[in-house]
Amino acid sequence: MPCPHTHDPGLSWLSRMWSCRRFREPMSEERGGQERPENREEDDRKVRRREKNRVAAQRSRKKQTQKADKLHEEYESLEQENTSLKREIGKLTDEMKHLSEVLKDHEKVCPLLHCTMNFVTIPRPDALASCLPR
């Protein structure tokens, strides 16, 4: 009995052929035919190829997952380092403010800064001694 889809003028010849069950299924004893040896070999090759493809796809997905995991670990590590560096910047900024205040307070009382001899390029012990309080 012919396949009813093969006579639909709206389908392309390839669609009509594929929609017909007899082209998708190997011949079997139920349909009154014998399966040919080359079809079995071809089917075996297809099965092996599909299995090989399936394994390759699994391997590829696993590799992608490992790469994503590695990137995530690197991201976490960099985030921790960034947080640590920000903390260190905060501490150094506080220390700089403190030392600036200490310097500002010291400038008020430093005799060397108020001495007229502080522009001498080569400091001499006697010049410094004259600036120091007695």
Disulfide bonds with the S-S distance in Angstrom:
Cys115-Cys131 1.71
